[in-house]
């Protein structure tokens, strides 16, 4: 079935995780190696590292070289590390707009106040708990992955009349996008590397025909290589049909839900 570009939401969606930030670098360093007061800063203020800026530039180069730039709309998480990634991509004609729905997962005030030593111990325990129920596990006062998926579904369901859309965001949002747009009950949530991208499209890459559903996809770690060719998606989703499972009051047993 073919349709017009205005029907069924965006013709193409590219979700791109931000490049390496000060926060990721801090996790590799001993406390005494960090700048004074680093852990007093809000995570949304973390900037890209030199390696992160290089990752973002390479990602942009690879998108342009593969003919995957020239988007109609450019959206980014409000977090500094995402906005710096977006700028460093240097995509043609980009006019980046912050979008709250693409913000990082909320880990809650308790986690934000932890000392580095306490945070390390808590993270080890929380990782084991989350592995048992990755979608419904929730940090104190924060968001579960299921809640992240809900807000992304709400945003996408209202994204009508957009042709090609690129979204610079965070790992949990990329995981949520995969679960919403290409649900697979056997696929675990993650991992997502820096400047890893996942794309979905309604346009057939061979014929150019535009379908009602997102029937084509590709994934790539753009820090390491170019985007691959488009591949067909089994059971492609319609943006208009996105209904967040949480909004219906249903649990998913810790796996992505097919709705």
DRENPA-3360 file (N, C-alpha, C; in nm, 2 decimals, always signed):
BEGIN
1 = XXXXXXXX = +0.09/-0.12/+0.00/+0.00/+0.00/+0.00/+0.09/+0.12/+0.00 ~ +0.06/+0.22/-0.09/+0.13/+0.34/-0.09/+0.04/+0.46/-0.04 ~ +0.11/+0.56/+0.00/+0.03/+0.68/+0.06/+0.11/+0.80/+0.02 ~ +0.06/+0.92/+0.07/+0.13/+1.04/+0.04/+0.22/+1.07/+0.16 ~ +0.32/+1.15/+0.14/+0.42/+1.18/+0.24/+0.35/+1.24/+0.37 ~ +0.24/+1.32/+0.35/+0.18/+1.38/+0.47/+0.10/+1.28/+0.55 ~ +0.07/+1.16/+0.50/-0.01/+1.07/+0.57/+0.08/+0.98/+0.66 ~ +0.04/+0.95/+0.78/+0.11/+0.86/+0.86/+0.23/+0.91/+0.93;
9 = XXXXXXXX = +0.25/+1.04/+0.94/+0.37/+1.09/+1.01/+0.49/+1.10/+0.93 ~ +0.61/+1.11/+0.99/+0.74/+1.12/+0.92/+0.76/+1.01/+0.82 ~ +0.83/+1.05/+0.71/+0.87/+0.95/+0.61/+1.00/+0.88/+0.66 ~ +1.08/+0.95/+0.74/+1.20/+0.88/+0.79/+1.23/+0.94/+0.92 ~ +1.28/+0.85/+1.01/+1.32/+0.89/+1.15/+1.46/+0.84/+1.17 ~ +1.55/+0.92/+1.21/+1.69/+0.88/+1.25/+1.71/+0.92/+1.39 ~ +1.73/+0.82/+1.48/+1.76/+0.84/+1.62/+1.91/+0.82/+1.64 ~ +1.98/+0.92/+1.70/+2.12/+0.92/+1.71/+2.16/+0.95/+1.86;
17 = XXXXXXXX = +2.23/+0.86/+1.92/+2.28/+0.89/+2.06/+2.39/+0.99/+2.05 ~ +2.40/+1.07/+2.16/+2.50/+1.17/+2.17/+2.64/+1.11/+2.18 ~ +2.74/+1.18/+2.15/+2.88/+1.14/+2.16/+2.93/+1.13/+2.31 ~ +3.05/+1.09/+2.33/+3.11/+1.07/+2.46/+3.11/+1.21/+2.54 ~ +3.06/+1.20/+2.66/+3.06/+1.33/+2.74/+3.15/+1.31/+2.86 ~ +3.16/+1.43/+2.94/+3.23/+1.43/+3.06/+3.18/+1.32/+3.16 ~ +3.05/+1.29/+3.16/+3.00/+1.19/+3.25/+3.05/+1.06/+3.22 ~ +3.06/+1.02/+3.09/+3.11/+0.88/+3.06/+3.26/+0.88/+3.09;
25 = XXXXXXXX = +3.33/+0.99/+3.07/+3.48/+0.99/+3.10/+3.50/+0.98/+3.25 ~ +3.41/+1.05/+3.33/+3.43/+1.04/+3.47/+3.41/+0.90/+3.53 ~ +3.33/+0.82/+3.47/+3.31/+0.68/+3.52/+3.44/+0.60/+3.50 ~ +3.53/+0.64/+3.42/+3.66/+0.57/+3.40/+3.77/+0.62/+3.49 ~ +3.75/+0.73/+3.56/+3.85/+0.79/+3.63/+3.83/+0.77/+3.78 ~ +3.94/+0.77/+3.86/+3.93/+0.77/+4.00/+3.88/+0.91/+4.05 ~ +3.82/+0.91/+4.17/+3.76/+1.03/+4.22/+3.87/+1.14/+4.23 ~ +3.99/+1.11/+4.27/+4.09/+1.22/+4.28/+4.13/+1.27/+4.15;
33 = XXXXXXXX = +4.10/+1.21/+4.04/+4.14/+1.26/+3.91/+4.03/+1.36/+3.85 ~ +3.92/+1.37/+3.91/+3.81/+1.45/+3.86/+3.83/+1.59/+3.91 ~ +3.78/+1.69/+3.83/+3.78/+1.83/+3.87/+3.70/+1.85/+4.00 ~ +3.74/+1.94/+4.08/+3.67/+1.97/+4.21/+3.53/+2.01/+4.18 ~ +3.43/+1.94/+4.25/+3.29/+1.98/+4.23/+3.22/+1.92/+4.11 ~ +3.29/+1.82/+4.04/+3.23/+1.77/+3.92/+3.10/+1.70/+3.95 ~ +3.09/+1.63/+4.06/+2.96/+1.55/+4.09/+2.86/+1.65/+4.15 ~ +2.89/+1.77/+4.17/+2.79/+1.87/+4.21/+2.71/+1.93/+4.09;
41 = XXXXXXXX = +2.77/+1.91/+3.97/+2.71/+1.96/+3.85/+2.59/+1.87/+3.81 ~ +2.48/+1.93/+3.76/+2.37/+1.85/+3.70/+2.42/+1.78/+3.58 ~ +2.38/+1.65/+3.56/+2.42/+1.58/+3.44/+2.38/+1.65/+3.31 ~ +2.28/+1.73/+3.30/+2.24/+1.79/+3.18/+2.34/+1.90/+3.14 ~ +2.43/+1.93/+3.23/+2.54/+2.03/+3.19/+2.67/+1.97/+3.14 ~ +2.67/+1.83/+3.15/+2.80/+1.77/+3.10/+2.82/+1.80/+2.95 ~ +2.94/+1.83/+2.92/+2.98/+1.86/+2.78/+3.05/+1.74/+2.72 ~ +3.07/+1.75/+2.59/+3.14/+1.65/+2.52/+3.29/+1.65/+2.55;
49 = XXXXXXXX = +3.35/+1.54/+2.55/+3.50/+1.53/+2.56/+3.56/+1.56/+2.42 ~ +3.69/+1.57/+2.42/+3.76/+1.58/+2.29/+3.73/+1.46/+2.20 ~ +3.73/+1.34/+2.26/+3.70/+1.22/+2.18/+3.55/+1.23/+2.14 ~ +3.46/+1.28/+2.22/+3.32/+1.29/+2.18/+3.30/+1.38/+2.06 ~ +3.37/+1.50/+2.06/+3.36/+1.59/+1.95/+3.41/+1.53/+1.82 ~ +3.52/+1.45/+1.83/+3.57/+1.38/+1.71/+3.47/+1.27/+1.67 ~ +3.40/+1.20/+1.76/+3.30/+1.10/+1.72/+3.19/+1.17/+1.65 ~ +3.14/+1.28/+1.70/+3.03/+1.35/+1.63/+3.07/+1.40/+1.49;
57 = XXXXXXXX = +3.19/+1.45/+1.48/+3.23/+1.50/+1.35/+3.23/+1.38/+1.25 ~ +3.29/+1.27/+1.29/+3.29/+1.15/+1.20/+3.15/+1.10/+1.17 ~ +3.07/+1.10/+1.27/+2.93/+1.06/+1.24/+2.86/+1.15/+1.13 ~ +2.88/+1.28/+1.14/+2.83/+1.37/+1.04/+2.89/+1.34/+0.91 ~ +3.02/+1.32/+0.90/+3.09/+1.30/+0.78/+3.03/+1.17/+0.71 ~ +3.00/+1.07/+0.79/+2.95/+0.94/+0.74/+2.81/+0.95/+0.69 ~ +2.73/+1.03/+0.76/+2.59/+1.05/+0.71/+2.59/+1.12/+0.58 ~ +2.67/+1.23/+0.57/+2.67/+1.31/+0.44/+2.73/+1.22/+0.33;
65 = XXXXXXXX = +2.83/+1.15/+0.35/+2.90/+1.07/+0.25/+2.80/+0.96/+0.20 ~ +2.71/+0.91/+0.29/+2.62/+0.80/+0.25/+2.49/+0.86/+0.19 ~ +2.48/+1.00/+0.18/+2.36/+1.06/+0.13/+2.24/+1.05/+0.23 ~ +2.28/+1.04/+0.36/+2.17/+1.03/+0.46/+2.15/+1.16/+0.54 ~ +2.19/+1.28/+0.48/+2.17/+1.40/+0.55/+2.05/+1.48/+0.48 ~ +2.05/+1.61/+0.48/+1.94/+1.68/+0.42/+1.81/+1.66/+0.48 ~ +1.80/+1.66/+0.61/+1.67/+1.63/+0.68/+1.58/+1.76/+0.67 ~ +1.45/+1.73/+0.69/+1.36/+1.84/+0.69/+1.34/+1.90/+0.83;
73 = XXXXXXXX = +1.37/+1.83/+0.93/+1.36/+1.88/+1.07/+1.47/+1.82/+1.15 ~ +1.53/+1.90/+1.24/+1.64/+1.86/+1.32/+1.60/+1.89/+1.47 ~ +1.59/+1.78/+1.55/+1.56/+1.79/+1.69/+1.67/+1.74/+1.78 ~ +1.68/+1.80/+1.90/+1.79/+1.75/+1.99/+1.73/+1.75/+2.13 ~ +1.78/+1.66/+2.21/+1.76/+1.67/+2.36/+1.81/+1.80/+2.41 ~ +1.75/+1.86/+2.51/+1.80/+1.98/+2.57/+1.93/+1.97/+2.64 ~ +1.98/+1.85/+2.67/+2.10/+1.83/+2.75/+2.22/+1.88/+2.66 ~ +2.32/+1.94/+2.73/+2.43/+2.01/+2.66/+2.50/+1.91/+2.57;
81 = XXXXXXXX = +2.53/+1.79/+2.62/+2.60/+1.69/+2.55/+2.53/+1.65/+2.42 ~ +2.40/+1.65/+2.42/+2.32/+1.62/+2.29/+2.33/+1.74/+2.20 ~ +2.31/+1.86/+2.25/+2.32/+1.98/+2.17/+2.46/+2.00/+2.10 ~ +2.56/+1.97/+2.18/+2.70/+1.98/+2.12/+2.72/+1.88/+2.02 ~ +2.66/+1.76/+2.04/+2.67/+1.65/+1.94/+2.60/+1.70/+1.81 ~ +2.48/+1.75/+1.82/+2.41/+1.80/+1.71/+2.49/+1.90/+1.63 ~ +2.54/+2.00/+1.70/+2.62/+2.10/+1.63/+2.74/+2.05/+1.55 ~ +2.81/+1.95/+1.62/+2.93/+1.90/+1.56/+2.91/+1.81/+1.44;
89 = XXXXXXXX = +2.78/+1.76/+1.43/+2.75/+1.68/+1.31/+2.77/+1.76/+1.18 ~ +2.74/+1.89/+1.19/+2.75/+1.98/+1.07/+2.67/+1.93/+0.95 ~ +2.54/+1.89/+0.98/+2.45/+1.85/+0.88/+2.40/+1.96/+0.79 ~ +2.39/+1.94/+0.66/+2.35/+2.04/+0.57/+2.21/+2.10/+0.61 ~ +2.21/+2.24/+0.62/+2.09/+2.31/+0.64/+2.03/+2.29/+0.78 ~ +2.10/+2.24/+0.87/+2.05/+2.20/+1.01/+2.01/+2.33/+1.08 ~ +1.89/+2.33/+1.14/+1.85/+2.43/+1.23/+1.79/+2.35/+1.35 ~ +1.88/+2.33/+1.45/+1.84/+2.24/+1.56/+1.75/+2.31/+1.65;
97 = XXXXXXXX = +1.65/+2.23/+1.70/+1.55/+2.27/+1.79/+1.55/+2.18/+1.91 ~ +1.56/+2.23/+2.04/+1.55/+2.14/+2.15/+1.41/+2.08/+2.17 ~ +1.40/+1.96/+2.21/+1.27/+1.89/+2.23/+1.27/+1.82/+2.36 ~ +1.19/+1.86/+2.45/+1.18/+1.80/+2.59/+1.16/+1.65/+2.59 ~ +1.08/+1.60/+2.49/+1.05/+1.46/+2.49/+1.18/+1.37/+2.47 ~ +1.28/+1.43/+2.41/+1.41/+1.36/+2.39/+1.51/+1.37/+2.50 ~ +1.47/+1.43/+2.61/+1.56/+1.45/+2.73/+1.60/+1.31/+2.78 ~ +1.71/+1.31/+2.87/+1.76/+1.19/+2.92/+1.66/+1.12/+3.02;
105 = XXXXXXXX = +1.68/+1.00/+3.04/+1.60/+0.93/+3.14/+1.62/+0.99/+3.28 ~ +1.51/+1.01/+3.35/+1.52/+1.07/+3.49/+1.56/+0.96/+3.59 ~ +1.68/+0.98/+3.65/+1.72/+0.88/+3.75/+1.68/+0.92/+3.89 ~ +1.61/+1.03/+3.91/+1.56/+1.06/+4.04/+1.65/+1.14/+4.13 ~ +1.60/+1.22/+4.22/+1.69/+1.30/+4.31/+1.78/+1.23/+4.40 ~ +1.74/+1.11/+4.44/+1.83/+1.04/+4.53/+1.96/+1.00/+4.47 ~ +1.95/+0.95/+4.35/+2.07/+0.91/+4.27/+2.16/+1.03/+4.25 ~ +2.10/+1.15/+4.21/+2.17/+1.27/+4.18/+2.25/+1.32/+4.30;
113 = XXXXXXXX = +2.20/+1.29/+4.43/+2.27/+1.34/+4.55/+2.38/+1.24/+4.60 ~ +2.39/+1.13/+4.54/+2.49/+1.03/+4.59/+2.63/+1.07/+4.57 ~ +2.72/+1.04/+4.67/+2.86/+1.06/+4.65/+2.91/+0.96/+4.55 ~ +3.03/+0.98/+4.49/+3.08/+0.89/+4.39/+3.09/+0.74/+4.44 ~ +3.14/+0.72/+4.56/+3.15/+0.59/+4.62/+3.02/+0.52/+4.64 ~ +2.92/+0.60/+4.69/+2.79/+0.55/+4.71/+2.72/+0.52/+4.58 ~ +2.74/+0.60/+4.48/+2.69/+0.58/+4.35/+2.74/+0.45/+4.28 ~ +2.87/+0.42/+4.30/+2.93/+0.30/+4.24/+2.86/+0.18/+4.30;
121 = XXXXXXXX = +2.85/+0.18/+4.43/+2.79/+0.06/+4.50/+2.64/+0.05/+4.46 ~ +2.57/+0.16/+4.45/+2.43/+0.15/+4.42/+2.41/+0.10/+4.27 ~ +2.50/+0.15/+4.18/+2.49/+0.11/+4.04/+2.51/-0.04/+4.02 ~ +2.60/-0.10/+4.10/+2.62/-0.24/+4.09/+2.49/-0.32/+4.13 ~ +2.43/-0.28/+4.24/+2.31/-0.35/+4.28/+2.19/-0.32/+4.19 ~ +2.18/-0.19/+4.14/+2.07/-0.16/+4.06/+2.08/-0.23/+3.92 ~ +2.20/-0.25/+3.87/+2.22/-0.32/+3.74/+2.16/-0.46/+3.75 ~ +2.19/-0.53/+3.86/+2.14/-0.66/+3.88/+1.98/-0.66/+3.89;
129 = XXXXXXXX = +1.93/-0.57/+3.96/+1.78/-0.56/+3.98/+1.72/-0.53/+3.84 ~ +1.77/-0.44/+3.77/+1.72/-0.40/+3.64/+1.72/-0.51/+3.54 ~ +1.83/-0.59/+3.55/+1.84/-0.71/+3.45/+1.72/-0.80/+3.46 ~ +1.67/-0.81/+3.58/+1.56/-0.91/+3.60/+1.43/-0.86/+3.55 ~ +1.41/-0.72/+3.53/+1.29/-0.67/+3.48/+1.32/-0.53/+3.42 ~ +1.39/-0.53/+3.30/+1.45/-0.41/+3.25/+1.35/-0.30/+3.21 ~ +1.23/-0.33/+3.17/+1.13/-0.23/+3.13/+1.06/-0.17/+3.25 ~ +1.03/-0.25/+3.35/+0.95/-0.19/+3.46/+1.04/-0.15/+3.58;
137 = XXXXXXXX = +1.17/-0.19/+3.59/+1.25/-0.14/+3.70/+1.26/+0.01/+3.70 ~ +1.26/+0.07/+3.82/+1.26/+0.22/+3.82/+1.35/+0.26/+3.94 ~ +1.44/+0.36/+3.91/+1.52/+0.41/+4.02/+1.43/+0.50/+4.11 ~ +1.47/+0.52/+4.24/+1.38/+0.59/+4.33/+1.35/+0.73/+4.28 ~ +1.22/+0.76/+4.26/+1.18/+0.89/+4.21/+1.21/+0.92/+4.06 ~ +1.26/+0.82/+3.99/+1.29/+0.84/+3.85/+1.20/+0.76/+3.76 ~ +1.25/+0.74/+3.63/+1.17/+0.68/+3.53/+1.21/+0.54/+3.50 ~ +1.12/+0.45/+3.48/+1.14/+0.32/+3.42/+1.16/+0.34/+3.27;
145 = XXXXXXXX = +1.22/+0.23/+3.21/+1.23/+0.23/+3.06/+1.09/+0.23/+3.00 ~ +1.00/+0.17/+3.06/+0.86/+0.17/+3.01/+0.81/+0.31/+3.01 ~ +0.84/+0.40/+3.11/+0.79/+0.53/+3.11/+0.86/+0.62/+3.00 ~ +0.99/+0.59/+2.98/+1.06/+0.66/+2.87/+0.99/+0.62/+2.74 ~ +0.96/+0.50/+2.72/+0.89/+0.45/+2.60/+0.76/+0.52/+2.58 ~ +0.69/+0.54/+2.69/+0.56/+0.61/+2.68/+0.57/+0.75/+2.63 ~ +0.67/+0.83/+2.69/+0.68/+0.97/+2.64/+0.73/+0.98/+2.50 ~ +0.81/+0.88/+2.46/+0.85/+0.89/+2.32/+0.73/+0.85/+2.23;
153 = XXXXXXXX = +0.65/+0.75/+2.26/+0.53/+0.72/+2.18/+0.44/+0.84/+2.17 ~ +0.42/+0.91/+2.28/+0.33/+1.03/+2.28/+0.39/+1.13/+2.19 ~ +0.52/+1.15/+2.19/+0.58/+1.25/+2.10/+0.56/+1.21/+1.95 ~ +0.60/+1.09/+1.92/+0.60/+1.04/+1.78/+0.46/+1.04/+1.73 ~ +0.36/+1.01/+1.81/+0.22/+1.00/+1.76/+0.17/+1.14/+1.72 ~ +0.23/+1.24/+1.76/+0.19/+1.38/+1.73/+0.28/+1.44/+1.62 ~ +0.38/+1.36/+1.57/+0.48/+1.42/+1.47/+0.42/+1.40/+1.33 ~ +0.32/+1.47/+1.30/+0.26/+1.46/+1.16/+0.32/+1.57/+1.07;
161 = XXXXXXXX = +0.31/+1.54/+0.94/+0.35/+1.64/+0.84/+0.50/+1.66/+0.83 ~ +0.58/+1.57/+0.88/+0.73/+1.59/+0.87/+0.78/+1.49/+0.77 ~ +0.87/+1.53/+0.69/+0.93/+1.44/+0.59/+1.04/+1.35/+0.65 ~ +1.16/+1.41/+0.66/+1.27/+1.33/+0.71/+1.32/+1.40/+0.84 ~ +1.32/+1.33/+0.95/+1.34/+1.38/+1.08/+1.46/+1.32/+1.15 ~ +1.56/+1.39/+1.20/+1.67/+1.34/+1.28/+1.66/+1.39/+1.42 ~ +1.69/+1.30/+1.51/+1.67/+1.32/+1.66/+1.80/+1.28/+1.73 ~ +1.87/+1.38/+1.79/+1.98/+1.35/+1.87/+1.94/+1.34/+2.02;
169 = XXXXXXXX = +1.96/+1.22/+2.07/+1.91/+1.19/+2.20/+2.00/+1.11/+2.29 ~ +1.94/+1.02/+2.37/+2.02/+0.94/+2.47/+1.99/+0.79/+2.45 ~ +2.08/+0.71/+2.51/+2.07/+0.56/+2.49/+1.94/+0.51/+2.52 ~ +1.87/+0.55/+2.63/+1.74/+0.49/+2.67/+1.64/+0.53/+2.56 ~ +1.65/+0.64/+2.50/+1.55/+0.68/+2.40/+1.57/+0.60/+2.27 ~ +1.69/+0.57/+2.24/+1.71/+0.48/+2.12/+1.66/+0.34/+2.15 ~ +1.68/+0.29/+2.27/+1.62/+0.16/+2.31/+1.47/+0.17/+2.30 ~ +1.41/+0.27/+2.35/+1.27/+0.29/+2.34/+1.22/+0.29/+2.20;
177 = XXXXXXXX = +1.29/+0.36/+2.11/+1.25/+0.37/+1.97/+1.25/+0.23/+1.91 ~ +1.35/+0.16/+1.93/+1.36/+0.02/+1.88/+1.24/-0.06/+1.92 ~ +1.21/-0.05/+2.05/+1.10/-0.13/+2.10/+0.96/-0.09/+2.05 ~ +0.95/+0.04/+2.02/+0.82/+0.09/+1.97/+0.81/+0.06/+1.82 ~ +0.91/+0.07/+1.74/+0.90/+0.07/+1.60/+0.94/-0.06/+1.53 ~ +1.01/-0.14/+1.61/+1.05/-0.28/+1.56/+1.05/-0.37/+1.67 ~ +0.93/-0.39/+1.73/+0.92/-0.47/+1.86/+0.96/-0.62/+1.83 ~ +1.04/-0.67/+1.92/+1.09/-0.81/+1.92/+1.10/-0.85/+2.06;
185 = XXXXXXXX = +1.01/-0.94/+2.11/+1.01/-0.98/+2.25/+1.14/-1.05/+2.29 ~ +1.22/-1.10/+2.20/+1.34/-1.16/+2.24/+1.47/-1.07/+2.23 ~ +1.44/-0.95/+2.20/+1.55/-0.85/+2.19/+1.57/-0.78/+2.32 ~ +1.69/-0.79/+2.39/+1.71/-0.72/+2.52/+1.72/-0.57/+2.49 ~ +1.70/-0.48/+2.59/+1.71/-0.34/+2.58/+1.85/-0.29/+2.59 ~ +1.92/-0.27/+2.47/+2.05/-0.22/+2.47/+2.15/-0.32/+2.43 ~ +2.28/-0.29/+2.43/+2.34/-0.15/+2.46/+2.34/-0.06/+2.34 ~ +2.36/+0.07/+2.36/+2.37/+0.16/+2.25/+2.50/+0.25/+2.27;
193 = XXXXXXXX = +2.59/+0.24/+2.17/+2.71/+0.31/+2.18/+2.70/+0.45/+2.15 ~ +2.81/+0.53/+2.17/+2.81/+0.67/+2.14/+2.80/+0.69/+1.99 ~ +2.72/+0.79/+1.95/+2.68/+0.82/+1.81/+2.63/+0.69/+1.73 ~ +2.57/+0.60/+1.81/+2.50/+0.49/+1.74/+2.37/+0.54/+1.69 ~ +2.33/+0.50/+1.57/+2.21/+0.55/+1.51/+2.12/+0.43/+1.47 ~ +1.99/+0.45/+1.49/+1.89/+0.36/+1.44/+1.79/+0.44/+1.36 ~ +1.76/+0.39/+1.24/+1.67/+0.47/+1.14/+1.56/+0.38/+1.09 ~ +1.44/+0.45/+1.07/+1.33/+0.38/+1.02/+1.27/+0.47/+0.91;
201 = XXXXXXXX = +1.21/+0.41/+0.80/+1.16/+0.48/+0.69/+1.03/+0.42/+0.63 ~ +0.95/+0.50/+0.57/+0.83/+0.46/+0.50/+0.86/+0.45/+0.35 ~ +0.97/+0.51/+0.31/+1.00/+0.51/+0.16/+1.08/+0.39/+0.12 ~ +1.03/+0.32/+0.02/+1.11/+0.20/-0.03/+1.24/+0.25/-0.09 ~ +1.35/+0.20/-0.05/+1.48/+0.25/-0.10/+1.50/+0.22/-0.25 ~ +1.43/+0.13/-0.31/+1.45/+0.09/-0.45/+1.35/+0.16/-0.54 ~ +1.22/+0.16/-0.50/+1.12/+0.22/-0.59/+1.08/+0.36/-0.55 ~ +1.11/+0.40/-0.43/+1.07/+0.53/-0.38/+0.93/+0.55/-0.34;
209 = XXXXXXXX = +0.85/+0.44/-0.35/+0.71/+0.44/-0.30/+0.71/+0.46/-0.15 ~ +0.61/+0.54/-0.11/+0.59/+0.57/+0.03/+0.48/+0.48/+0.09 ~ +0.51/+0.40/+0.19/+0.41/+0.31/+0.25/+0.35/+0.38/+0.37 ~ +0.24/+0.32/+0.42/+0.18/+0.37/+0.54/+0.26/+0.34/+0.67 ~ +0.34/+0.24/+0.66/+0.41/+0.20/+0.78/+0.56/+0.21/+0.76 ~ +0.64/+0.20/+0.87/+0.78/+0.21/+0.87/+0.84/+0.08/+0.83 ~ +0.86/+0.05/+0.71/+0.89/-0.08/+0.66/+1.04/-0.11/+0.63 ~ +1.12/+0.00/+0.66/+1.26/-0.02/+0.63/+1.34/+0.04/+0.74;
217 = XXXXXXXX = +1.46/-0.02/+0.76/+1.54/+0.02/+0.88/+1.69/+0.00/+0.85 ~ +1.78/+0.07/+0.93/+1.92/+0.04/+0.94/+1.97/+0.08/+1.08 ~ +2.08/+0.02/+1.12/+2.14/+0.05/+1.24/+2.29/+0.06/+1.22 ~ +2.36/+0.15/+1.29/+2.51/+0.16/+1.27/+2.57/+0.23/+1.39 ~ +2.69/+0.20/+1.43/+2.77/+0.27/+1.52/+2.85/+0.37/+1.43 ~ +2.81/+0.49/+1.42/+2.87/+0.58/+1.33/+3.01/+0.63/+1.37 ~ +3.05/+0.60/+1.49/+3.19/+0.63/+1.53/+3.29/+0.53/+1.46 ~ +3.23/+0.41/+1.42/+3.32/+0.31/+1.36/+3.30/+0.29/+1.22;
225 = XXXXXXXX = +3.19/+0.32/+1.16/+3.17/+0.29/+1.02/+3.04/+0.36/+0.97 ~ +3.02/+0.35/+0.83/+2.91/+0.42/+0.77/+2.78/+0.35/+0.79 ~ +2.67/+0.42/+0.76/+2.54/+0.35/+0.77/+2.53/+0.24/+0.66 ~ +2.47/+0.13/+0.69/+2.45/+0.02/+0.59/+2.33/+0.05/+0.50 ~ +2.31/-0.04/+0.41/+2.19/-0.03/+0.33/+2.06/-0.05/+0.41 ~ +1.95/+0.00/+0.36/+1.83/-0.02/+0.42/+1.79/-0.17/+0.42 ~ +1.73/-0.22/+0.52/+1.68/-0.36/+0.53/+1.53/-0.36/+0.55 ~ +1.45/-0.46/+0.51/+1.31/-0.46/+0.53/+1.28/-0.49/+0.68;
233 = XXXXXXXX = +1.18/-0.43/+0.73/+1.13/-0.46/+0.87/+1.01/-0.55/+0.86 ~ +1.02/-0.65/+0.94/+0.90/-0.74/+0.95/+0.79/-0.68/+1.04 ~ +0.67/-0.66/+0.98/+0.57/-0.60/+1.06/+0.59/-0.46/+1.10 ~ +0.63/-0.38/+1.00/+0.66/-0.24/+1.02/+0.54/-0.16/+1.09 ~ +0.57/-0.07/+1.17/+0.47/+0.01/+1.25/+0.42/+0.13/+1.18 ~ +0.30/+0.17/+1.21/+0.24/+0.29/+1.16/+0.25/+0.39/+1.28 ~ +0.31/+0.51/+1.26/+0.32/+0.61/+1.36/+0.18/+0.64/+1.42 ~ +0.08/+0.65/+1.34/-0.05/+0.68/+1.39/-0.11/+0.58/+1.48;
241 = XXXXXXXX = -0.05/+0.46/+1.48/-0.10/+0.35/+1.56/-0.03/+0.33/+1.69 ~ +0.07/+0.42/+1.71/+0.15/+0.41/+1.84/+0.06/+0.44/+1.96 ~ +0.05/+0.34/+2.04/-0.03/+0.36/+2.17/+0.06/+0.31/+2.28 ~ +0.11/+0.39/+2.36/+0.20/+0.35/+2.47/+0.13/+0.25/+2.55 ~ +0.20/+0.13/+2.58/+0.13/+0.02/+2.66/+0.10/+0.07/+2.80 ~ +0.18/+0.16/+2.85/+0.15/+0.21/+2.99/+0.02/+0.28/+3.00 ~ -0.01/+0.36/+2.89/-0.13/+0.44/+2.89/-0.26/+0.35/+2.90 ~ -0.25/+0.22/+2.86/-0.36/+0.13/+2.87/-0.36/+0.05/+3.01;
249 = XXXXXXXX = -0.26/+0.09/+3.09/-0.26/+0.02/+3.22/-0.22/-0.12/+3.22 ~ -0.14/-0.16/+3.11/-0.09/-0.30/+3.10/+0.05/-0.31/+3.13 ~ +0.09/-0.42/+3.19/+0.23/-0.45/+3.21/+0.29/-0.53/+3.10 ~ +0.42/-0.53/+3.09/+0.48/-0.61/+2.98/+0.57/-0.72/+3.02 ~ +0.58/-0.75/+3.15/+0.66/-0.86/+3.19/+0.81/-0.84/+3.17 ~ +0.85/-0.71/+3.15/+0.99/-0.69/+3.14/+1.04/-0.69/+3.00 ~ +0.96/-0.71/+2.90/+1.00/-0.71/+2.76/+0.93/-0.61/+2.68 ~ +0.99/-0.57/+2.57/+0.91/-0.47/+2.48/+0.78/-0.53/+2.44;
257 = XXX = +0.68/-0.45/+2.44/+0.54/-0.49/+2.41/+0.51/-0.46/+2.26 ~ +0.45/-0.56/+2.20/+0.40/-0.54/+2.06/+0.26/-0.48/+2.06 ~ +0.24/-0.35/+2.03/+0.11/-0.29/+2.03/+0.07/-0.25/+1.89;
% end
